[in-house]
Amino acid sequence: MKFTNTQKALFNKNLKALQNPILKQDLNQLKVSKFKIVLGEHNLDINLMGGG
């Protein structure tokens, strides 16, 4: 999945806000995802499918 510039900016903003250094490091190294993001009608209805 390719992210838009807005999505990348939001991800980076959320990453900077994390308090857990281990989670922050792991998410920062994330380059490829085997998951498909499924968005619902509401902005907070975000689901991941797949990943095996």
Phi and psi restraints in degrees (value plus and minus 20) as a CYANA .aco file:
   2 LYS   PHI    -120.6   -80.6
   2 LYS   PSI     118.4   158.4
   3 PHE   PHI    -120.0   -80.0
   3 PHE   PSI     126.1   166.1
   4 THR   PHI     -96.3   -56.3
   4 THR   PSI     147.5   187.5
   5 ASN   PHI     -82.1   -42.1
   5 ASN   PSI     -55.2   -15.2
   6 THR   PHI     -85.3   -45.3
   6 THR   PSI     -62.9   -22.9
   7 GLN   PHI     -85.6   -45.6
   7 GLN   PSI     -60.2   -20.2
   8 LYS   PHI     -82.8   -42.8
   8 LYS   PSI     -62.8   -22.8
   9 ALA   PHI     -82.9   -42.9
   9 ALA   PSI     -62.6   -22.6
  10 LEU   PHI     -85.7   -45.7
  10 LEU   PSI     -61.8   -21.8
  11 PHE   PHI     -80.1   -40.1
  11 PHE   PSI     -66.8   -26.8
  12 ASN   PHI     -84.6   -44.6
  12 ASN   PSI     -57.6   -17.6
  13 LYS   PHI     -84.0   -44.0
  13 LYS   PSI     -64.8   -24.8
  14 ASN   PHI     -86.1   -46.1
  14 ASN   PSI     -56.9   -16.9
  15 LEU   PHI     -82.2   -42.2
  15 LEU   PSI     -62.2   -22.2
  16 LYS   PHI     -86.3   -46.3
  16 LYS   PSI     -47.8    -7.8
  17 ALA   PHI    -100.7   -60.7
  17 ALA   PSI     -32.4     7.6
  18 LEU   PHI     -85.3   -45.3
  18 LEU   PSI     121.5   161.5
  19 GLN   PHI    -116.4   -76.4
  19 GLN   PSI     -42.0    -2.0
  20 ASN   PHI    -106.2   -66.2
  20 ASN   PSI      89.3   129.3
  21 PRO   PHI     -85.3   -45.3
  21 PRO   PSI     -51.8   -11.8
  22 ILE   PHI     -90.2   -50.2
  22 ILE   PSI     -66.9   -26.9
  23 LEU   PHI     -82.2   -42.2
  23 LEU   PSI     -61.4   -21.4
  24 LYS   PHI     -79.3   -39.3
  24 LYS   PSI     -64.4   -24.4
  25 GLN   PHI     -85.7   -45.7
  25 GLN   PSI     -64.6   -24.6
  26 ASP   PHI     -82.5   -42.5
  26 ASP   PSI     -65.1   -25.1
  27 LEU   PHI     -88.1   -48.1
  27 LEU   PSI     -53.0   -13.0
  28 ASN   PHI     -86.4   -46.4
  28 ASN   PSI     -47.9    -7.9
  29 GLN   PHI    -108.4   -68.4
  29 GLN   PSI     -24.2    15.8
  30 LEU   PHI     -88.1   -48.1
  30 LEU   PSI      98.5   138.5
  31 LYS   PHI    -138.5   -98.5
  31 LYS   PSI     -53.8   -13.8
  32 VAL   PHI    -152.2  -112.2
  32 VAL   PSI     121.0   161.0
  33 SER   PHI    -144.6  -104.6
  33 SER   PSI     119.3   159.3
  34 LYS   PHI    -111.7   -71.7
  34 LYS   PSI     -14.6    25.4
  35 PHE   PHI    -118.0   -78.0
  35 PHE   PSI     133.0   173.0
  36 LYS   PHI    -128.4   -88.4
  36 LYS   PSI     110.6   150.6
  37 ILE   PHI    -108.8   -68.8
  37 ILE   PSI     106.9   146.9
  38 VAL   PHI    -136.3   -96.3
  38 VAL   PSI      98.6   138.6
  39 LEU   PHI    -118.1   -78.1
  39 LEU   PSI     116.8   156.8
  40 GLY   PHI    -113.0   -73.0
  40 GLY   PSI    -188.5  -148.5
  41 GLU   PHI     -90.0   -50.0
  41 GLU   PSI     -53.4   -13.4
  42 HIS   PHI    -111.2   -71.2
  42 HIS   PSI     127.4   167.4
  43 ASN   PHI     -78.1   -38.1
  43 ASN   PSI     -49.4    -9.4
  44 LEU   PHI    -113.1   -73.1
  44 LEU   PSI     -19.6    20.4
  45 ASP   PHI    -108.8   -68.8
  45 ASP   PSI      63.9   103.9
  46 ILE   PHI    -143.0  -103.0
  46 ILE   PSI     105.3   145.3
  47 ASN   PHI    -148.7  -108.7
  47 ASN   PSI     131.3   171.3
  48 LEU   PHI    -131.2   -91.2
  48 LEU   PSI     115.9   155.9
  49 MET   PHI    -144.7  -104.7
  49 MET   PSI     126.3   166.3
  50 GLY   PHI      73.8   113.8
  50 GLY   PSI    -174.4  -134.4
  51 GLY   PHI      78.0   118.0
  51 GLY   PSI     -37.0     3.0
